[in-house]
Amino acid sequence: MPDQDNADGVPFHAHERLQQMRGDGGKPTLFTSDLSVNEFLLVKEAGFEPLGMVVGSSIYHIGFQQARWTKNEEMQVLTQAMYHARELAMSRMEEEADELGADGVVAVRLKVKHLGWGESLAEFVAIGTAVKAQDRSSNWRAGNGKPFTSDLSGQDFWTLLKAGYRPVGLVMGNCVYHVAHQGFGQWFKNIGQNVEMTNFTQALYDARELAMERMQNEAMQLHAEGIVGVEINEGSYAWSSHIIEFFSVGTAIVAMRADHHIPAPQLVLSLND
């Protein structure tokens, strides 16, 4: 049986599946995609051929860090673990796209799932559809030579290209933060009062800002002009109720031309119930 361990973390059967899809002489024999029918057709209309669904995965043991009961502070060990695990999943997805000869990956989704094998174990998964530009006169890859990544839908991807912009990479930032517990004296004074809980406000505000700042720094490293489709998600996972992660993610973009013709929006009436 072939060795399934690879230095890049991509299993043997993934290489085998991708080689079958790529076919002989670089002529694809089959593609797979998690795009909807409308997204698939719009991606093709934008000048890109879907090559196949690509996946990256990392099962990660998240280390332990002791929080101080009355202190608002970032849990840096947990922050680094959550970020590194996502990076591993993303890089393996990019490796699969590269093996297909793709220029990029669209409609990327990042998932985190805690496993029953242990409370400190979680699986991080990156999934998207690898695409290749029909026009080979332009270089669509990111500055590091890897396929670009984007979490934009097929519709948003089409609109972005038509307006004269292109994605250069999926950028993200995160922060795992410990929110200090309220002292008994403060809790007692607040009974029956309308009052801002400044301790909690400052903690959550600071954590979001750290996640946003790190996402922006990634975009600046890609020399992007901006980030679109930004989402800020939060979750406590298997930690205590006073430890929370803020995760910020979006698609960094650059202009392809100076004139930007924005397609006029059209009214669509759904016939669904």
N, C-alpha and C positions, 0 to 999 in steps of 0.2 A: 504494500500500500504506500502511495507517495507520502513524503513528509509534509505535514500540514502546518509546520511552524515556519514562519517567515519573519525576517528582520523587520519588514515594514508593517507587520501585524495583519496583513490581508491573507486569509486562509487559502489553501490550495483550490478548494472548490469554487471560490470566488474567481480566481484566475481562470479556471476551466470554463466557468459560465461566461465570462467576458470574452474569452477567446472564441467560443462558439458563436456569440452574438456578433463579434467583429467580422468573422468569416475569413475566407482566403482572399489575399490581395487587397485587404482593406475594404472590401465590399460587404456591407452588413447583410446578414441573413435574416435577422429578426430584431425587433426592438421591443422593450417593455417600458411602461411609463405609468406613474401614478397621477398624471395630469388628467383632468376631466376632458370630455370630448371637445368642448369649447376652447379650453386652454391649449389642448394639443393642436387644434386647427389654427389658432392665433399665433402660436409659436412658429408653426410652419409658414404662415403668412408673413411673419416678421423676418423670414429668411433663414430659419434654423431647422435642422433635422434632428428630432429626438433619436438618440442612440440606444438608451437603455436606462433603467432604474439603477441607481448606485447607492450603496449602503456603507456606512462605517459604524463600528461598534467598539465600546470599551466598557468592560466591567471593572469597576474601580473600588478599592477599599478606601473609605474616607477616614482619615485619622482622627484622633481625639484632641480636643483643646479645652482646657478648663477656663470657664468664664468667671469673672469677678461679679458677685451678686449685685453690687450697687454701682457698677461701672458701665457706661455706654462705650463700647469699643468694637472694632472690627475683629472678627475671628480669622486671622490671616491664614492659619493652617487650613481651615475649611474653605476659604475663598480660593486658595491656590489649588486645592484638590478638585473642586467643582470646575474650575476653569481648565485645568490640565486634562481632565477626563473628556470634556467637550472638544478640546483641541485634538486629542487623539482620535475621537470619532470623526471629526471633520477631515483630518488629514488622510484617514483611510478611505473616506468617501471620495476625496479628491484623487487618491491613488487609483481607485477603480475607474473614475472618469478619465484619468490620464491614459489608462490602459485601453480604453475604448477609442482613444484619439479625439476626445471631446475638447471643445473650446470653453465650455462652462457647464455649470449645473444650476438649473432653475428650480423654483418651488421647493427650496430646501426646508426641511423641518427638523428641529432638534427636540428630542424627547429624553426625559429622565424617568427611570422606573426603579424603585427600590425592590430588592429581591428578598424572598423569604429565607434565603440561606444564612443571612446575618443582618442585623440592623445597621451595620456600617457598610454594606455592599449595595451598590447601585449600578444599573446599566445605563450608559449614555449612548444614544443612537442618533445618527445623522442620515437622513434619507432625502433623495432628490432625483431629478431626471437629467441625465447628461445630454447635452445638445452640441451640435456642430454647425458652424455657419456655412451656408451654401456658397457665399462669396468669399473666396480664398485670398482676395487682394488685401484684406485687413487683418491685423493681429488682434484677436478678441481676448487673448489670455491676460491674466494679471501680470503685474510688473515682475513678479518672481518666477514667471514662466509656467505657473500652474494654471489649470482651468479656473475661470472666475466662478464665484459662487453667489447666489442670490436667493432670498426667501420670498421674492415677489411672485405673485400668481402669474399664470400665462397671460391673462388680460393686462395686468400692470406691466409686465415685461414688454408686451407689444406696444402699449401706450408710451412707455419710456423711450423705446427705440425710435418710434415715429416722431417723438418730440426732439430728437437729436441728442439723447443721453444714452449712456450704457453703464451697466454695473461693472464694478471692478472687484468686489468682494463682500462677503458677509462679515460684518464686524460685530463684536460683542464685548461686553464688560460685565463684571459681576462683583458682588460684595456680600459676604456673609457677616452679619452684624448681631451683636448681643445687645438687647435692650435692657437697661438696668431695671431692677425691680423697684417698686415704689416703697419707701419706708413707711412704717406703721403710723408715725406721726403725721406725715403728709397725707396719707390715706384718710386718717381720722379728720383732718382739717377740711378735706374736700367733700365730706359727707353732706349731701343736700345742696351743694354749691354748683353753679354754672361757672366752670373755670377751665382754661386750657391746660392740658397735661403736657407742660413744656418739655419734660424729660423724654416722653415718648415721641413728641413732635420732632425734637432735635435729632433723636436717634434715627428715625425713619427717613427724615429729610437728608441727613448726612449719608446714610447708606445708599439712597437713590442717586445722590450726586456723585458718589464714588463710582458707582456702576456706569453712569452716563459719561463721566470723565474718561474712564478707561475705554469705553466704546469709541468715543471721539478720538482718542489717541491712536487707536488702530486705524481709523479712517485717515488720519493725517499721515500715518506711515505709508498708506497706499496712495498718497497725494490726491485724495478725493476732493471734490468740490462740495459735497454734502452727503447726507444720509437720509434715505427715504424709508417709509414703512416701519419706523421705530416702534418697538413694543417694549414695555417694562413689565416683567412678570415677577411674582413673588411667591415664595413657598418656604415652609419650615421643615419639610421632609421628616426625617426621624429624630430631629433634634428636639430640644426642649421648646416650650411655647414662647420663650423669650429670645430664641435665636431664629433669624429669618434671613433668607437670601433674596436679594434683588438682582435680577438678570435682565440686562438691556441688550437688544439685538436689532439690527437693521441692515439695509443694503447700501453700501458706499457707491457713489456714482461719479462719473466725469462727463463733460460735454464732448460730443463728437464733432460738432460744428458750431459756428457762431450764431447762425439763425435757428431759432427754435419755433417750428410750426406746431402748435398744440392742436391736436384733433378736437373738433367741436363735439361736446357731449351730446348724446342722443337719448331721447326718452324711450324707455322700454317698459311695456306693461306686461307683467307676468300673468299667465293664464292658470297658474297653479293655485290651489286653494290656500 
